[in-house]
Amino acid sequence: MNRTLFNEDEIPYDNLANFGLSKEMIEDLPLGVLQRISNGHRSPVLPIRVKDDNGTVYNGRARFQLIPYENGNVNIVYFPKLLVNEQIPFSKEQRIRLDEGKLIIAPIITPDEQSIMAFHQIDMETLQVLSVPTSVIENNLQILTDDFKLSDAELNCLKNGNLLTISIEEDVITMGIDLNNDKGIHLCVGNEQIWKEQSRKDWNKHNYGCFGCWAMDDEGNLDYISEEDYTEEMWDEMKKNGAMRKAQAPAHRL
């Protein structure tokens, strides 16, 4: 089964709760984030809390993704934030490039043991290595080339993992391969700095939901704060922004 669209009643909230993510916490994620999760994409990096068989509690951070079983049920795969980068068989030069957040092209072995070329990039929030076959990304790059009439040199710039900034009339547009993006390519109006900042476009410092608030710190880490734990500053900000109280607002649904 290759289903990538999930309904709210299919979500295994009991599984998420085992990792410290309650149904209320998930429903309080920004609507755009919920839509991407329901389309089969990975969640943002969220705090998790797990207790092992010995009763030891582990506090960490991870992304999760909904995965369909052949029988129609839905499971969850977690992508934990690693303490150190994965040990993977890249050359020293490739590893340096990956650690800088840049792309490399190298072969991967498919489940049927075929060797194919793929783009590789580190998810800088979890230190996991993301890999996507080059043919998938190159198809989307070709569409981009046709739309913006890119030259061979500009296309090669993108294929080499670099950002490309072009001017169209009065607009400055920056594009580049981003394996965290739904389409593998991120395009924005603005310069390279804006391109890099837009990965957090769904998030404000405080992101109010119906039951609580997802707060982002200066390093981009997300933590959940229940309504009863709001500070005076948070209440003032919520009122200033015209945010609805939970008794007045419907819950977001996947």
N, C-alpha and C positions, 0 to 999 in steps of 0.2 A: 504494500500500500504506500502511495506517495502523497498522502493527503497533507495539506498545509493550511487548513482552515479549521479552527476548533471553536465549538460553542461553549458558552459559560458553564453549562451543566455537565460538560465533559471533563472539566478541569479537576484533577485529583488533589483537592485542597487538603485532604488528610496527609498526603505525602509532603506537601509544602509545609504543613504545620509541624511535621516531624523535624523539619529543618528551621523552625522558628519563624516561619512566614505564614501568618494567619490569613484567613480569607479577607478580613477587613484590610489588612496591610496591602494585599494584592489589589483589591478593589480601589484603594486610594492612590494607586499609581496614576500618573497623567494619562489621559485618554489616548494620546498618540502612542505611548508606550504599550498600553493594553492592546491596541489594535495590532501592533507589530508582533506581540507575543501570540495573539490569536491567529496570526498568519504564519506561525511556525518559526519565527525568528527568535534569537536569544534575548533574554531579558537584560536590563542594566545589571551592573555589579551591585548586589544587595547584601546586607548583613545576614549571616546564617548562624544558627545555634544548634549544635548537635550533641546528644549525650550518648556515650558508648556503653557497651555492656557492663563496664565496671563503674558506671555512674559518673565518669569524667566528662565535663562539659567542654566542648570546643566552640569557641567563637571565631568566626572567620567571615570571609566574603566570597560570593560566587555569583555567576550567571546561571540561569536555568533555561531549558528549552523543552517545549511539549513535543513528544514523539509518539506517533501512532503505532499500535500493535496491529498485526495482521487480523486479529479477531475483532478489531474495531475499538478496543479500549485505548486509553491514553496513558502514557507513562511520562516521567520527567527525567531528563538528563541534566546533571549539574556540572558546571565548569568552574572549579574552585580557583581562587587566587593562589598562585604558587608562591612559596617563600623564596625560591630561586628559579631562574629560567630552566625550562626543560632541557635535559641532555638529549639533543637530537643530532643526527649525523650530518651536520653542515660543516663546511670548511671554516677556518678561522676568519677569513675575509667575509664570508656569508654571515657568520655569527655576529660580527661587528656591525654589519649593515642592519641585521634584524634588531639588534639591541638599540640601534639608533632610531627604530621605528620605521625603517625603510623596507621596501619590498625586495624579494629576490625571486629568481626563477630556478627551480630545481625539480628533479623527478620525485614522484611519489609512487608507491605500490598500491594498486587498487585491491579491493577484497577478492577479485578473481585473479590476483597475482600478476596483473599487467603493469608495466612501468609507463607512466604518462607524465608529461611536464605540467607543472603547477606553479601558481604564484603562492608565495609564503609571506606571512606578515605576523608580527607579534601583537597580540592584544595587550596594549600597555597597561591595562587595568588589572588583568589576571595573569599576565606573562605566559599565557597559552599561545602556541603557534597555530595560526589559522592557515589552512591550505585550500585552494580552489583551483581546479584544472584551468589551464590557460585558455582552452577553447571556449569555456563559459564566459570568461571575462573579455576575451578578444571579440566575441560576438557583440557584447555591449559596447566595447570600444569602437567597433565599426559603425554602430548606430550613431554614436557620438560624433565620429568623424564625418559621417554623411550630414548630420544636422548642422555642424559648425564649420563644415568645409575645411577640416584640418589638413595640413600638409603632412607628408611622410615623416618629416623631421619632428613635427609636433606629436604625431601618433607614436613615434619611437620614444619620445620623451616620456609619455604616459606609460608605455610598455616597460620602460626601464625603472618604473616606480617613482618617478619624479612628478611634482606638481606642475601644471601648465596654466599660466595666466594669459588670457587674450583680451583684446578690446573689441567690442562690437558696438558700433555707434558711440554712445556716451557711457556704456556700461563696461565695467571690468568684471570678467568671469574667470573663476579659478576652478579647475577640475583635477581629479586624480583618482587612482585606484585606492579604495578603502574596503578591505574585506569584512569589516564590521557593518558596512552599509548593506541594505537589503539587496541592492542590485550590483554590489561590488564596486560601484563607482560613486563618488561624491562630487557634486557640482553645486557651486553657489555663486551668487553675485557678490563680488568683493575680492579682496586680496588673499594671500596665503594665510595670514593671521585669522581672518574671518573664517576661512575654510576649516582651519584647525579648531576654532572655537565652536563651530556649529554642531559638532558631535554631541554637545550637551544642550541643544536648543530646546528640549522639552523641560529643562529643569531651571527653576529659580532657587534662591537661597532657601525659601520655604515653599513647599508644594502642598497646599491644603486639600484634603479629601473630605469624606463624610465622617470618618471615624478618628482621623488623626492627620499627621503631617509628615511628609518625607522631607527631611532637611539635608541640605548639601553643605559640607564644610569647605574651607578654602582649598583643600586638596582634591575636591571632587568626590569625596566619600559620601554615600547616602546612609542615613539612619532614620528610623521611624520613631516618631514621638506621638504618644496617645494624647487625646484632647485634654484629659485631666492633668497632663504634665506640661501643658503650654505655659510658657513664661508670659509675663505682662507684655513684653516686647512682641511676642508672637500674636497675642490677642489684638494688640493695637495694629499690627501689620495686617492681620486678617480683616479687621473692620475697615481699615483704610483702603484695602483692595476690593472691598465689597464682596468678600467671599461669603458663601452661604453657610449657615450652621447646619449640622448634620440632620436636624429635624426638619429642615426646609429643603434639602437637596436629595435627589435620588442617587443611589449608588451607581458607580460606573460598572459596566458589565463587559466582559470579554466577548 
